[in-house]
Amino acid sequence: MVQNKVKDTRRPGMPGWFGPGKTPKTVRRQTNLPKQAGLPPHHSPIRLELQQLLLNVFRDTYAPLLISDDLSPTLQEIKAALFERDFARAFGAQKYLEVYAARWSPSRALCYASVLIELREHLDKFDMFARGTKRKASSQEGGDKDPESATAPATRIVSLGGGAAEVVAVGGALRYLLNGLRPSASESSASPADTESAPDPTEEEAAVPLLCDLHLVDTADWAPTATKLTTALTSPPALSPHASARARAAAKALIPTTIINTTFHQHDALDLIPTQIADIVTPEPCIVTLFFTLNELFTASTARTTALLLSLSAVAPGSVIIVIDSPGSYSEAAVGVEGAEKRKYPMAWLLDHALLSQKIVGEEGGEGKAQWVKLLGEEARWFRLSDKLKYPIQLEDMRFQVHVYRRL
């Protein structure tokens, strides 16, 4: 049986830059936000019932914290440290990491999960995203189950700068995709809302092997947080001793224990050497995410971040890089000949320059072949939370940019 416990690969005393992807860049939600040209709202493909279940994971995991008198002053301490770019202080204590996860990660988790599901057409070569589609196609054609699906390797997702939001986002995506294994509305009397809740596992769903091998890489110690949230995703929610029999019967795990494995690596992404990258990725195609991380890395060092992006070309052909970050992000860099004057460039331009300008020289010195192709690039859009969603404290809408690349 696959174990959910997070493997902690930290090296005691390891120095590193703190804070990739951790500075909150969300926009506080207002009653009537003005519509802006070129900023289409992000309509989540995930139904509200499942979005609420994901928020419940955070609510239940951090229930005492969310009603604590210490919450507000601790939030102010974290904000002050982030404003001063003192990431070692902002993320150096477990108390701060838990408060950060309870306060800023829920809305990001919903956004990330929605983006992952929207990108299915670009990710359908990975078994995690193709399994539901295969099942539906097989059912419609009256054929047997795809024999390859039982032996296909788990989809490796490497999240650079990943933490609490990525764990719950992947769990939400898995729940959504598992619903593809369930009978459609025409095959079942269940309502659409029922199929988005945490239903009893079908026989086929219960037999699903490991689907996602999630690896988080960050300098902050997110291992305890990742363990808590992975456990929350794969365990029935805790109930009051006075809960009714109906409530107890309805309390089910969001996803089966066997389909996700979470591993945490405490490294500074900018310090990763090729052998470490090779250990984290696999010989098989994988998905690499940088969610609200890349611009922080560019801010720390454009040269080292570019080197990191170049090193990611060591992944297997078919691998995909997904970048989500704040729109309008700029970093200073010198591009071109040695000694060129530094200028500020959009993060998206630096990203394209690093990945799309790479070419493998052809045989006998012929014209080089590109190593990456860009599948998607959106400079700015909104992810808006429904007013019907409930959470103990106020959350925010998010404005973000997204870029997707595939290794050729």
Helices and strands as residue ranges (DSSP letters): E 7-8, E 41-42, H 48-61, H 63-66, H 71-83, H 87-90, H 94-103, H 105-118, H 120-123, H 127-141, G 147-150, E 155-160, H 164-178, G 179-181, H 192-196, H 203-206, E 212-218, H 223-233, H 245-250, G 257-259, E 260-266, G 269-271, H 274-280, E 287-291, H 294-300, H 302-311, G 312-314, E 320-325, E 330-333, E 343-346, H 347-356, E 359-360, G 363-365, E 369-370, E 372-383, E 398-407
